[in-house]
């Protein structure tokens, strides 16, 4: 039997973080050990996302001309 949760069952989370909360979270994440393979995959993903964003932006510029 599967345990299904409706959206009403999930805890509420404030949309706006408290000042400095996001920076604190990033600092804690940066302290975590990460394998070289995971870093390389993250770099590849970042490169692909940047390429896609640039392609969309250039397509938008051409479509607006």
mmCIF file of the N, C-alpha and C atoms, coordinates in Angstrom:
data_MODEL
# 
_entry.id   MODEL 
# 
loop_
_atom_site.group_PDB 
_atom_site.id 
_atom_site.type_symbol 
_atom_site.label_atom_id 
_atom_site.label_alt_id 
_atom_site.label_comp_id 
_atom_site.label_asym_id 
_atom_site.label_entity_id 
_atom_site.label_seq_id 
_atom_site.pdbx_PDB_ins_code 
_atom_site.Cartn_x 
_atom_site.Cartn_y 
_atom_site.Cartn_z 
_atom_site.occupancy 
_atom_site.B_iso_or_equiv 
_atom_site.pdbx_formal_charge 
_atom_site.auth_seq_id 
_atom_site.auth_comp_id 
_atom_site.auth_asym_id 
_atom_site.auth_atom_id 
_atom_site.pdbx_PDB_model_num 
ATOM 1   N N  . UNK A 1 1  ? 0.836  -1.175 0.000   1.00 0.00 ? 1  UNK A N  1 
ATOM 2   C CA . UNK A 1 1  ? 0.000  0.000  0.000   1.00 0.00 ? 1  UNK A CA 1 
ATOM 3   C C  . UNK A 1 1  ? 0.884  1.242  0.000   1.00 0.00 ? 1  UNK A C  1 
ATOM 4   N N  . UNK A 1 2  ? 0.598  2.194  -0.896  1.00 0.00 ? 2  UNK A N  1 
ATOM 5   C CA . UNK A 1 2  ? 1.402  3.395  -1.007  1.00 0.00 ? 2  UNK A CA 1 
ATOM 6   C C  . UNK A 1 2  ? 0.899  4.463  -0.055  1.00 0.00 ? 2  UNK A C  1 
ATOM 7   N N  . UNK A 1 3  ? 1.841  5.213  0.479   1.00 0.00 ? 3  UNK A N  1 
ATOM 8   C CA . UNK A 1 3  ? 1.509  6.340  1.330   1.00 0.00 ? 3  UNK A CA 1 
ATOM 9   C C  . UNK A 1 3  ? 1.467  7.583  0.452   1.00 0.00 ? 3  UNK A C  1 
ATOM 10  N N  . UNK A 1 4  ? 0.281  8.110  0.215   1.00 0.00 ? 4  UNK A N  1 
ATOM 11  C CA . UNK A 1 4  ? 0.143  9.271  -0.643  1.00 0.00 ? 4  UNK A CA 1 
ATOM 12  C C  . UNK A 1 4  ? -0.158 10.490 0.213   1.00 0.00 ? 4  UNK A C  1 
ATOM 13  N N  . UNK A 1 5  ? 0.499  11.588 -0.122  1.00 0.00 ? 5  UNK A N  1 
ATOM 14  C CA . UNK A 1 5  ? 0.293  12.828 0.606   1.00 0.00 ? 5  UNK A CA 1 
ATOM 15  C C  . UNK A 1 5  ? -0.388 13.825 -0.314  1.00 0.00 ? 5  UNK A C  1 
ATOM 16  N N  . UNK A 1 6  ? -1.361 14.494 0.202   1.00 0.00 ? 6  UNK A N  1 
ATOM 17  C CA . UNK A 1 6  ? -1.947 15.582 -0.558  1.00 0.00 ? 6  UNK A CA 1 
ATOM 18  C C  . UNK A 1 6  ? -1.198 16.849 -0.207  1.00 0.00 ? 6  UNK A C  1 
ATOM 19  N N  . UNK A 1 7  ? -1.400 17.909 -0.982  1.00 0.00 ? 7  UNK A N  1 
ATOM 20  C CA . UNK A 1 7  ? -0.696 19.149 -0.735  1.00 0.00 ? 7  UNK A CA 1 
ATOM 21  C C  . UNK A 1 7  ? -1.036 19.703 0.648   1.00 0.00 ? 7  UNK A C  1 
ATOM 22  N N  . UNK A 1 8  ? -2.212 19.431 1.140   1.00 0.00 ? 8  UNK A N  1 
ATOM 23  C CA . UNK A 1 8  ? -2.600 19.902 2.452   1.00 0.00 ? 8  UNK A CA 1 
ATOM 24  C C  . UNK A 1 8  ? -1.832 19.224 3.576   1.00 0.00 ? 8  UNK A C  1 
ATOM 25  N N  . UNK A 1 9  ? -1.238 18.050 3.309   1.00 0.00 ? 9  UNK A N  1 
ATOM 26  C CA . UNK A 1 9  ? -0.476 17.321 4.321   1.00 0.00 ? 9  UNK A CA 1 
ATOM 27  C C  . UNK A 1 9  ? 0.945  17.860 4.486   1.00 0.00 ? 9  UNK A C  1 
ATOM 28  N N  . UNK A 1 10 ? 1.424  18.621 3.508   1.00 0.00 ? 10 UNK A N  1 
ATOM 29  C CA . UNK A 1 10 ? 2.803  19.104 3.552   1.00 0.00 ? 10 UNK A CA 1 
ATOM 30  C C  . UNK A 1 10 ? 2.911  20.301 4.490   1.00 0.00 ? 10 UNK A C  1 
ATOM 31  N N  . UNK A 1 11 ? 4.041  20.421 5.180   1.00 0.00 ? 11 UNK A N  1 
ATOM 32  C CA . UNK A 1 11 ? 4.211  21.580 6.068   1.00 0.00 ? 11 UNK A CA 1 
ATOM 33  C C  . UNK A 1 11 ? 4.343  22.862 5.262   1.00 0.00 ? 11 UNK A C  1 
ATOM 34  N N  . UNK A 1 12 ? 3.863  23.932 5.813   1.00 0.00 ? 12 UNK A N  1 
ATOM 35  C CA . UNK A 1 12 ? 3.964  25.235 5.162   1.00 0.00 ? 12 UNK A CA 1 
ATOM 36  C C  . UNK A 1 12 ? 5.384  25.761 5.316   1.00 0.00 ? 12 UNK A C  1 
ATOM 37  N N  . UNK A 1 13 ? 5.904  26.346 4.246   1.00 0.00 ? 13 UNK A N  1 
ATOM 38  C CA . UNK A 1 13 ? 7.236  26.929 4.276   1.00 0.00 ? 13 UNK A CA 1 
ATOM 39  C C  . UNK A 1 13 ? 7.101  28.383 3.847   1.00 0.00 ? 13 UNK A C  1 
ATOM 40  N N  . UNK A 1 14 ? 7.743  29.290 4.595   1.00 0.00 ? 14 UNK A N  1 
ATOM 41  C CA . UNK A 1 14 ? 7.716  30.693 4.208   1.00 0.00 ? 14 UNK A CA 1 
ATOM 42  C C  . UNK A 1 14 ? 8.408  30.843 2.869   1.00 0.00 ? 14 UNK A C  1 
ATOM 43  N N  . UNK A 1 15 ? 7.775  31.588 1.971   1.00 0.00 ? 15 UNK A N  1 
ATOM 44  C CA . UNK A 1 15 ? 8.337  31.798 0.645   1.00 0.00 ? 15 UNK A CA 1 
ATOM 45  C C  . UNK A 1 15 ? 9.573  32.689 0.736   1.00 0.00 ? 15 UNK A C  1 
ATOM 46  N N  . UNK A 1 16 ? 9.496  33.731 1.530   1.00 0.00 ? 16 UNK A N  1 
ATOM 47  C CA . UNK A 1 16 ? 10.617 34.656 1.679   1.00 0.00 ? 16 UNK A CA 1 
ATOM 48  C C  . UNK A 1 16 ? 11.491 34.224 2.845   1.00 0.00 ? 16 UNK A C  1 
ATOM 49  N N  . UNK A 1 17 ? 12.760 33.910 2.579   1.00 0.00 ? 17 UNK A N  1 
ATOM 50  C CA . UNK A 1 17 ? 13.656 33.547 3.685   1.00 0.00 ? 17 UNK A CA 1 
ATOM 51  C C  . UNK A 1 17 ? 13.975 34.776 4.531   1.00 0.00 ? 17 UNK A C  1 
ATOM 52  N N  . UNK A 1 18 ? 14.298 34.551 5.774   1.00 0.00 ? 18 UNK A N  1 
ATOM 53  C CA . UNK A 1 18 ? 14.718 35.641 6.654   1.00 0.00 ? 18 UNK A CA 1 
ATOM 54  C C  . UNK A 1 18 ? 16.043 36.193 6.137   1.00 0.00 ? 18 UNK A C  1 
ATOM 55  N N  . UNK A 1 19 ? 16.331 37.456 6.408   1.00 0.00 ? 19 UNK A N  1 
ATOM 56  C CA . UNK A 1 19 ? 17.608 38.029 5.943   1.00 0.00 ? 19 UNK A CA 1 
ATOM 57  C C  . UNK A 1 19 ? 18.787 37.176 6.392   1.00 0.00 ? 19 UNK A C  1 
ATOM 58  N N  . UNK A 1 20 ? 19.655 36.846 5.458   1.00 0.00 ? 20 UNK A N  1 
ATOM 59  C CA . UNK A 1 20 ? 20.842 36.058 5.760   1.00 0.00 ? 20 UNK A CA 1 
ATOM 60  C C  . UNK A 1 20 ? 20.610 34.559 5.787   1.00 0.00 ? 20 UNK A C  1 
ATOM 61  N N  . UNK A 1 21 ? 19.354 34.130 5.790   1.00 0.00 ? 21 UNK A N  1 
ATOM 62  C CA . UNK A 1 21 ? 19.068 32.693 5.885   1.00 0.00 ? 21 UNK A CA 1 
ATOM 63  C C  . UNK A 1 21 ? 19.607 31.938 4.677   1.00 0.00 ? 21 UNK A C  1 
ATOM 64  N N  . UNK A 1 22 ? 19.415 32.482 3.499   1.00 0.00 ? 22 UNK A N  1 
ATOM 65  C CA . UNK A 1 22 ? 19.872 31.826 2.288   1.00 0.00 ? 22 UNK A CA 1 
ATOM 66  C C  . UNK A 1 22 ? 21.398 31.755 2.261   1.00 0.00 ? 22 UNK A C  1 
ATOM 67  N N  . UNK A 1 23 ? 22.058 32.844 2.657   1.00 0.00 ? 23 UNK A N  1 
ATOM 68  C CA . UNK A 1 23 ? 23.525 32.842 2.687   1.00 0.00 ? 23 UNK A CA 1 
ATOM 69  C C  . UNK A 1 23 ? 24.050 31.817 3.679   1.00 0.00 ? 23 UNK A C  1 
ATOM 70  N N  . UNK A 1 24 ? 23.404 31.698 4.829   1.00 0.00 ? 24 UNK A N  1 
ATOM 71  C CA . UNK A 1 24 ? 23.818 30.701 5.821   1.00 0.00 ? 24 UNK A CA 1 
ATOM 72  C C  . UNK A 1 24 ? 23.694 29.295 5.250   1.00 0.00 ? 24 UNK A C  1 
ATOM 73  N N  . UNK A 1 25 ? 22.604 29.043 4.558   1.00 0.00 ? 25 UNK A N  1 
ATOM 74  C CA . UNK A 1 25 ? 22.386 27.731 3.956   1.00 0.00 ? 25 UNK A CA 1 
ATOM 75  C C  . UNK A 1 25 ? 23.455 27.427 2.915   1.00 0.00 ? 25 UNK A C  1 
ATOM 76  N N  . UNK A 1 26 ? 23.773 28.392 2.066   1.00 0.00 ? 26 UNK A N  1 
ATOM 77  C CA . UNK A 1 26 ? 24.809 28.198 1.052   1.00 0.00 ? 26 UNK A CA 1 
ATOM 78  C C  . UNK A 1 26 ? 26.167 27.918 1.694   1.00 0.00 ? 26 UNK A C  1 
ATOM 79  N N  . UNK A 1 27 ? 26.499 28.635 2.767   1.00 0.00 ? 27 UNK A N  1 
ATOM 80  C CA . UNK A 1 27 ? 27.766 28.394 3.460   1.00 0.00 ? 27 UNK A CA 1 
ATOM 81  C C  . UNK A 1 27 ? 27.832 26.977 4.008   1.00 0.00 ? 27 UNK A C  1 
ATOM 82  N N  . UNK A 1 28 ? 26.733 26.501 4.568   1.00 0.00 ? 28 UNK A N  1 
ATOM 83  C CA . UNK A 1 28 ? 26.703 25.142 5.107   1.00 0.00 ? 28 UNK A CA 1 
ATOM 84  C C  . UNK A 1 28 ? 26.849 24.111 3.996   1.00 0.00 ? 28 UNK A C  1 
ATOM 85  N N  . UNK A 1 29 ? 26.192 24.344 2.868   1.00 0.00 ? 29 UNK A N  1 
ATOM 86  C CA . UNK A 1 29 ? 26.295 23.425 1.725   1.00 0.00 ? 29 UNK A CA 1 
ATOM 87  C C  . UNK A 1 29 ? 27.726 23.385 1.215   1.00 0.00 ? 29 UNK A C  1 
ATOM 88  N N  . UNK A 1 30 ? 28.367 24.555 1.139   1.00 0.00 ? 30 UNK A N  1 
ATOM 89  C CA . UNK A 1 30 ? 29.739 24.621 0.629   1.00 0.00 ? 30 UNK A CA 1 
ATOM 90  C C  . UNK A 1 30 ? 30.722 23.875 1.519   1.00 0.00 ? 30 UNK A C  1 
ATOM 91  N N  . UNK A 1 31 ? 30.399 23.682 2.780   1.00 0.00 ? 31 UNK A N  1 
ATOM 92  C CA . UNK A 1 31 ? 31.273 22.960 3.701   1.00 0.00 ? 31 UNK A CA 1 
ATOM 93  C C  . UNK A 1 31 ? 31.228 21.446 3.485   1.00 0.00 ? 31 UNK A C  1 
ATOM 94  N N  . UNK A 1 32 ? 30.176 20.959 2.828   1.00 0.00 ? 32 UNK A N  1 
ATOM 95  C CA . UNK A 1 32 ? 30.002 19.525 2.637   1.00 0.00 ? 32 UNK A CA 1 
ATOM 96  C C  . UNK A 1 32 ? 31.024 18.977 1.645   1.00 0.00 ? 32 UNK A C  1 
ATOM 97  N N  . UNK A 1 33 ? 31.581 17.802 1.934   1.00 0.00 ? 33 UNK A N  1 
ATOM 98  C CA . UNK A 1 33 ? 32.529 17.198 0.988   1.00 0.00 ? 33 UNK A CA 1 
ATOM 99  C C  . UNK A 1 33 ? 31.810 16.740 -0.285  1.00 0.00 ? 33 UNK A C  1 
ATOM 100 N N  . UNK A 1 34 ? 32.464 16.965 -1.417  1.00 0.00 ? 34 UNK A N  1 
ATOM 101 C CA . UNK A 1 34 ? 31.871 16.607 -2.708  1.00 0.00 ? 34 UNK A CA 1 
ATOM 102 C C  . UNK A 1 34 ? 32.927 15.886 -3.536  1.00 0.00 ? 34 UNK A C  1 
ATOM 103 N N  . UNK A 1 35 ? 32.536 14.781 -4.160  1.00 0.00 ? 35 UNK A N  1 
ATOM 104 C CA . UNK A 1 35 ? 33.482 14.032 -4.982  1.00 0.00 ? 35 UNK A CA 1 
ATOM 105 C C  . UNK A 1 35 ? 33.808 14.800 -6.265  1.00 0.00 ? 35 UNK A C  1 
ATOM 106 N N  . UNK A 1 36 ? 34.978 14.529 -6.813  1.00 0.00 ? 36 UNK A N  1 
ATOM 107 C CA . UNK A 1 36 ? 35.389 15.175 -8.068  1.00 0.00 ? 36 UNK A CA 1 
ATOM 108 C C  . UNK A 1 36 ? 34.421 14.856 -9.203  1.00 0.00 ? 36 UNK A C  1 
ATOM 109 N N  . UNK A 1 37 ? 33.904 13.637 -9.214  1.00 0.00 ? 37 UNK A N  1 
ATOM 110 C CA . UNK A 1 37 ? 32.962 13.238 -10.271 1.00 0.00 ? 37 UNK A CA 1 
ATOM 111 C C  . UNK A 1 37 ? 31.693 14.081 -10.202 1.00 0.00 ? 37 UNK A C  1 
ATOM 112 N N  . UNK A 1 38 ? 31.186 14.292 -8.993  1.00 0.00 ? 38 UNK A N  1 
ATOM 113 C CA . UNK A 1 38 ? 29.983 15.101 -8.833  1.00 0.00 ? 38 UNK A CA 1 
ATOM 114 C C  . UNK A 1 38 ? 30.246 16.549 -9.234  1.00 0.00 ? 38 UNK A C  1 
ATOM 115 N N  . UNK A 1 39 ? 31.424 17.069 -8.890  1.00 0.00 ? 39 UNK A N  1 
ATOM 116 C CA . UNK A 1 39 ? 31.782 18.431 -9.306  1.00 0.00 ? 39 UNK A CA 1 
ATOM 117 C C  . UNK A 1 39 ? 31.841 18.546 -10.826 1.00 0.00 ? 39 UNK A C  1 
ATOM 118 N N  . UNK A 1 40 ? 32.423 17.551 -11.479 1.00 0.00 ? 40 UNK A N  1 
ATOM 119 C CA . UNK A 1 40 ? 32.513 17.570 -12.935 1.00 0.00 ? 40 UNK A CA 1 
ATOM 120 C C  . UNK A 1 40 ? 31.118 17.524 -13.564 1.00 0.00 ? 40 UNK A C  1 
ATOM 121 N N  . UNK A 1 41 ? 30.249 16.690 -13.036 1.00 0.00 ? 41 UNK A N  1 
ATOM 122 C CA . UNK A 1 41 ? 28.882 16.621 -13.549 1.00 0.00 ? 41 UNK A CA 1 
ATOM 123 C C  . UNK A 1 41 ? 28.144 17.949 -13.344 1.00 0.00 ? 41 UNK A C  1 
ATOM 124 N N  . UNK A 1 42 ? 28.366 18.581 -12.211 1.00 0.00 ? 42 UNK A N  1 
ATOM 125 C CA . UNK A 1 42 ? 27.742 19.877 -11.943 1.00 0.00 ? 42 UNK A CA 1 
ATOM 126 C C  . UNK A 1 42 ? 28.245 20.929 -12.928 1.00 0.00 ? 42 UNK A C  1 
ATOM 127 N N  . UNK A 1 43 ? 29.545 20.901 -13.234 1.00 0.00 ? 43 UNK A N  1 
ATOM 128 C CA . UNK A 1 43 ? 30.104 21.843 -14.211 1.00 0.00 ? 43 UNK A CA 1 
ATOM 129 C C  . UNK A 1 43 ? 29.508 21.613 -15.602 1.00 0.00 ? 43 UNK A C  1 
ATOM 130 N N  . UNK A 1 44 ? 29.370 20.354 -15.982 1.00 0.00 ? 44 UNK A N  1 
ATOM 131 C CA . UNK A 1 44 ? 28.774 20.037 -17.284 1.00 0.00 ? 44 UNK A CA 1 
ATOM 132 C C  . UNK A 1 44 ? 27.328 20.517 -17.348 1.00 0.00 ? 44 UNK A C  1 
ATOM 133 N N  . UNK A 1 45 ? 26.582 20.274 -16.288 1.00 0.00 ? 45 UNK A N  1 
ATOM 134 C CA . UNK A 1 45 ? 25.191 20.719 -16.241 1.00 0.00 ? 45 UNK A CA 1 
ATOM 135 C C  . UNK A 1 45 ? 25.108 22.237 -16.334 1.00 0.00 ? 45 UNK A C  1 
ATOM 136 N N  . UNK A 1 46 ? 25.954 22.924 -15.606 1.00 0.00 ? 46 UNK A N  1 
ATOM 137 C CA . UNK A 1 46 ? 25.960 24.376 -15.641 1.00 0.00 ? 46 UNK A CA 1 
ATOM 138 C C  . UNK A 1 46 ? 26.257 24.883 -17.056 1.00 0.00 ? 46 UNK A C  1 
ATOM 139 N N  . UNK A 1 47 ? 27.220 24.270 -17.731 1.00 0.00 ? 47 UNK A N  1 
ATOM 140 C CA . UNK A 1 47 ? 27.571 24.684 -19.086 1.00 0.00 ? 47 UNK A CA 1 
ATOM 141 C C  . UNK A 1 47 ? 26.399 24.492 -20.048 1.00 0.00 ? 47 UNK A C  1 
ATOM 142 N N  . UNK A 1 48 ? 25.699 23.380 -19.926 1.00 0.00 ? 48 UNK A N  1 
ATOM 143 C CA . UNK A 1 48 ? 24.549 23.112 -20.789 1.00 0.00 ? 48 UNK A CA 1 
ATOM 144 C C  . UNK A 1 48 ? 23.434 24.124 -20.516 1.00 0.00 ? 48 UNK A C  1 
ATOM 145 N N  . UNK A 1 49 ? 23.180 24.408 -19.252 1.00 0.00 ? 49 UNK A N  1 
ATOM 146 C CA . UNK A 1 49 ? 22.130 25.370 -18.908 1.00 0.00 ? 49 UNK A CA 1 
ATOM 147 C C  . UNK A 1 49 ? 22.455 26.767 -19.424 1.00 0.00 ? 49 UNK A C  1 
ATOM 148 N N  . UNK A 1 50 ? 23.723 27.161 -19.330 1.00 0.00 ? 50 UNK A N  1 
ATOM 149 C CA . UNK A 1 50 ? 24.134 28.468 -19.849 1.00 0.00 ? 50 UNK A CA 1 
ATOM 150 C C  . UNK A 1 50 ? 23.948 28.502 -21.363 1.00 0.00 ? 50 UNK A C  1 
ATOM 151 N N  . UNK A 1 51 ? 24.341 27.442 -22.039 1.00 0.00 ? 51 UNK A N  1 
ATOM 152 C CA . UNK A 1 51 ? 24.189 27.377 -23.504 1.00 0.00 ? 51 UNK A CA 1 
ATOM 153 C C  . UNK A 1 51 ? 22.726 27.473 -23.911 1.00 0.00 ? 51 UNK A C  1 
ATOM 154 N N  . UNK A 1 52 ? 21.883 26.742 -23.207 1.00 0.00 ? 52 UNK A N  1 
ATOM 155 C CA . UNK A 1 52 ? 20.449 26.783 -23.522 1.00 0.00 ? 52 UNK A CA 1 
ATOM 156 C C  . UNK A 1 52 ? 19.871 28.172 -23.290 1.00 0.00 ? 52 UNK A C  1 
ATOM 157 N N  . UNK A 1 53 ? 20.272 28.818 -22.195 1.00 0.00 ? 53 UNK A N  1 
ATOM 158 C CA . UNK A 1 53 ? 19.764 30.156 -21.908 1.00 0.00 ? 53 UNK A CA 1 
ATOM 159 C C  . UNK A 1 53 ? 20.201 31.140 -22.988 1.00 0.00 ? 53 UNK A C  1 
ATOM 160 N N  . UNK A 1 54 ? 21.473 31.057 -23.404 1.00 0.00 ? 54 UNK A N  1 
ATOM 161 C CA . UNK A 1 54 ? 21.969 31.947 -24.452 1.00 0.00 ? 54 UNK A CA 1 
ATOM 162 C C  . UNK A 1 54 ? 21.238 31.700 -25.765 1.00 0.00 ? 54 UNK A C  1 
ATOM 163 N N  . UNK A 1 55 ? 20.965 30.430 -26.071 1.00 0.00 ? 55 UNK A N  1 
ATOM 164 C CA . UNK A 1 55 ? 20.248 30.101 -27.299 1.00 0.00 ? 55 UNK A CA 1 
ATOM 165 C C  . UNK A 1 55 ? 18.837 30.680 -27.263 1.00 0.00 ? 55 UNK A C  1 
ATOM 166 N N  . UNK A 1 56 ? 18.154 30.531 -26.131 1.00 0.00 ? 56 UNK A N  1 
ATOM 167 C CA . UNK A 1 56 ? 16.799 31.086 -25.991 1.00 0.00 ? 56 UNK A CA 1 
ATOM 168 C C  . UNK A 1 56 ? 16.821 32.607 -26.111 1.00 0.00 ? 56 UNK A C  1 
ATOM 169 N N  . UNK A 1 57 ? 17.822 33.235 -25.487 1.00 0.00 ? 57 UNK A N  1 
ATOM 170 C CA . UNK A 1 57 ? 17.924 34.698 -25.557 1.00 0.00 ? 57 UNK A CA 1 
ATOM 171 C C  . UNK A 1 57 ? 18.176 35.153 -26.980 1.00 0.00 ? 57 UNK A C  1 
ATOM 172 N N  . UNK A 1 58 ? 19.042 34.458 -27.713 1.00 0.00 ? 58 UNK A N  1 
ATOM 173 C CA . UNK A 1 58 ? 19.319 34.856 -29.089 1.00 0.00 ? 58 UNK A CA 1 
ATOM 174 C C  . UNK A 1 58 ? 18.116 34.595 -29.992 1.00 0.00 ? 58 UNK A C  1 
ATOM 175 N N  . UNK A 1 59 ? 17.387 33.529 -29.736 1.00 0.00 ? 59 UNK A N  1 
ATOM 176 C CA . UNK A 1 59 ? 16.161 33.263 -30.488 1.00 0.00 ? 59 UNK A CA 1 
ATOM 177 C C  . UNK A 1 59 ? 15.120 34.340 -30.209 1.00 0.00 ? 59 UNK A C  1 
ATOM 178 N N  . UNK A 1 60 ? 15.055 34.784 -28.986 1.00 0.00 ? 60 UNK A N  1 
ATOM 179 C CA . UNK A 1 60 ? 14.106 35.845 -28.621 1.00 0.00 ? 60 UNK A CA 1 
ATOM 180 C C  . UNK A 1 60 ? 14.449 37.160 -29.280 1.00 0.00 ? 60 UNK A C  1 
ATOM 181 N N  . UNK A 1 61 ? 15.730 37.458 -29.390 1.00 0.00 ? 61 UNK A N  1 
ATOM 182 C CA . UNK A 1 61 ? 16.166 38.692 -30.028 1.00 0.00 ? 61 UNK A CA 1 
ATOM 183 C C  . UNK A 1 61 ? 15.837 38.647 -31.511 1.00 0.00 ? 61 UNK A C  1 
ATOM 184 N N  . UNK A 1 62 ? 16.096 37.503 -32.160 1.00 0.00 ? 62 UNK A N  1 
ATOM 185 C CA . UNK A 1 62 ? 15.799 37.372 -33.587 1.00 0.00 ? 62 UNK A CA 1 
ATOM 186 C C  . UNK A 1 62 ? 14.302 37.440 -33.848 1.00 0.00 ? 62 UNK A C  1 
ATOM 187 N N  . UNK A 1 63 ? 13.522 36.844 -32.956 1.00 0.00 ? 63 UNK A N  1 
ATOM 188 C CA . UNK A 1 63 ? 12.066 36.857 -33.161 1.00 0.00 ? 63 UNK A CA 1 
ATOM 189 C C  . UNK A 1 63 ? 11.499 38.254 -32.979 1.00 0.00 ? 63 UNK A C  1 
ATOM 190 N N  . UNK A 1 64 ? 12.158 39.088 -32.158 1.00 0.00 ? 64 UNK A N  1 
ATOM 191 C CA . UNK A 1 64 ? 11.655 40.436 -31.906 1.00 0.00 ? 64 UNK A CA 1 
ATOM 192 C C  . UNK A 1 64 ? 12.048 41.430 -32.959 1.00 0.00 ? 64 UNK A C  1 
ATOM 193 N N  . UNK A 1 65 ? 13.024 41.091 -33.827 1.00 0.00 ? 65 UNK A N  1 
ATOM 194 C CA . UNK A 1 65 ? 13.488 42.025 -34.874 1.00 0.00 ? 65 UNK A CA 1 
ATOM 195 C C  . UNK A 1 65 ? 12.479 42.169 -35.975 1.00 0.00 ? 65 UNK A C  1 
# 
